[in-house]
Amino acid sequence: MLDARQLDALAAVIEHGSFGDAAKALSLTLAAVSLRIKSLEGALGQRLLVRGKQVRATPAGQALLGHVRQLRLMESDLLTGLQGGGKAGRLQSLSVAVNADSLSSWFLPGVATVLQGHGLLLDVVVDDQDHTHDALKSGDVTGCVTTLAQAMRGCVAEPLGVMRYRCMASPALVAQWNEPAAGGNAAGPNRLAHRLLASPAVIFNRKDALQDAFLAQHFKLKDALYPRHFVPAVDAFELALELGMGWGMVPDILLAARTHRPPLQEVLPGCAVDVRLYWQHWTREPLAAQRLTQAVKQAARERLLQD
């Protein structure tokens, strides 16, 4: 049998990133926390933590962390039932991984009412939609918005819909790229592609592959080289486009909300990149996580493109 106190110590060290901060959170001495971790590792016969300036979990430690978080949610469900279906005595925390564009558009409005109505706290990990499932796989979160269609072990993958992205830039840049070539001939697709590659792209972060997908899908260009700005914040990303810093991919759902902001223009009208999203979550969800899942699915049905 796993010792609950040892598991709590392990979770605290992983969540806080150090033995000292974990000891403070648990109101224990540093030696007591260290002893509990050492005893747990001894009982399981393997290392659970990688010690260093920033303590991190081994794969086995991550698996145990996911187990601890499931236990906490199930315990809260039990307490809620014993109290006659009312709110549990303490607020429950749910960790999720969401891409920035979803978080800034449909996700938070879709889940806010459920969070407030059932005493739930949200702990959001922001990552690229192609990588959010890593946090679920490691046990850091209970659910994620992802492009991964195949359900991971112990999880369910539910289709949410499509986010449609368009290549946008300032009107001045688009006009410059569409200027006729020497001899008065209109700039064709090949010349436009050349001009795009010679201009900076505005990219959210180094995991963002939407620009590459746009070039591959509409210009048949793979592994293209072009200068890049990295702007990892949604508002700042759009501001960079407005300021004429380059071209970038913006979803329709955010373009529709751009009231009272400087205009952006589509670089290649009618040529979009569709990103299909899924909600991956534990197969056996506690009640709080089930409520969140239903809210996420409902919000996606209302705000995302559906097949």
Disulfide bonds with the S-S distance in Angstrom:
none
